């Protein structure tokens, strides 16, 4: 998704803006641009290439104040004329994340007032609207506030004017934006990672905030225009955590970070002797006592985590659980159960559909809400009464990896806490699960040792156009996640089916050109799965089986086995995710795709 960086300083801000944009590249973009004030003129440079192209094009650009943007096209094709910043009458420049829903009405009005539109974007109306107020006199802040009052939709914006080198104005509603506090300089960004090279002191803006930044201070005004103070926080992210280090790609790095990410997420629990609801917030015990079911809302990979959790929650905690795709739920007139706990799962905490689904659930009467999320201070964390932060660290690769396995760990903890509260967890079982959780990071580490074998296996996929993933029970969502990873990064069309469903249709697809990848844990459904694999083999399908020890599935003509080091019981879905992530990664390498920035995708989907 789009990214914003801005700076006002006593030095040339162009390198600051470019470095910030580079750090936002992971979010996905198709064009980039920046503008600075120089000699009372707006000096704007834009490019449809990578940030590296923009760097070349700005070699001689200089200014003490500027704003910059990476764009992921929504309104209008990716092109230089649609790239941000957008400029009005050479006087006002704007960068914008989000979507302005009433832009057509505004565009018609502004056109009749003599404004010319040079792009197809919704953003351009913001610049012209601010200009229409600014030209009558008054401050940039006042003109921006007046313009914002007319906008319907979501935005994070940065604004500068050609005749004011001393003030940068920014605002947010519905899209994230934060301030960076420096010494004699201030910054804005849509993501803290953009600012880490400049400062770790940050202020997370609240919904509706508008800010006037100078070099030596800033003033924040809330949604009602009142001057307010917001806490300055020290970001816990280190500069290193967003560096690639020795790895070739962020996806590979993040796959390898999973043992640590899991250990960090489970830290407080694994260091104690028993499970307490407090890990989900101070009110958790009371809330959990009041609920009779769970409603999980999420998108994409996070939705797959929810699907795994449904098995755990119903089987171990004995609590009814529904899992819904957020973008569908938000538009459905469902029957609300106020005794249900609404759980939103999200890496970014900013996904527009998940936020809208949560708000929809609240509007239907749901009051119990829990966010499982990887980003502190994100919108979903703020919108929920209960919360658990996964501690995966920044996930830069567009394909979600460590966020997924840490979400699973958090959801397993939720299951155990609810099971205990509902009298379904003996002391002995609690200790056994705690033991398994403590062992989990090293179990994942052992699975990672399969990497060279999987890299070899991936060679067989380079010429394929389709793939089928099979799993059963707890592991069907893992097959679905494996298929999603493969299609995202290698562009091979992949589908997942519960293995028992094969003969109800998809078996027709199986022939010698269709690789069939199966997740084969040593669980109660193993024998059923083996029969399904026979059905594939009998039709000439080539099988790739990730099998636990003692499954007695043998390597043979057309059957390739990858042996998993151990069976992890209920935690097995976490272990079985790892080889499928590695497979997708190495197939993508074979195919030469842009692994960390797959085409058409964005990291954090903040628009509908
Ligand atoms: C897939 C992927 C997406 C996200 C989805 C939800 O690899 O990353 O499917 O899982 O866009 O994003 P979050 O978890 O940030 O709400």
Boltz pocket constraint, residues with backbone or C-beta under 6 A from the ligand:
constraints:
  - pocket:
      binder: B
      contacts: [[A, 299], [A, 300], [A, 301], [A, 302], [A, 303], [A, 345], [A, 346], [A, 347], [A, 348], [A, 349], [A, 350], [A, 351], [A, 354], [A, 398], [A, 399], [A, 400], [A, 401], [A, 484], [A, 485], [A, 488], [A, 602], [A, 603], [A, 604], [A, 605]]
      max_distance: 6.0
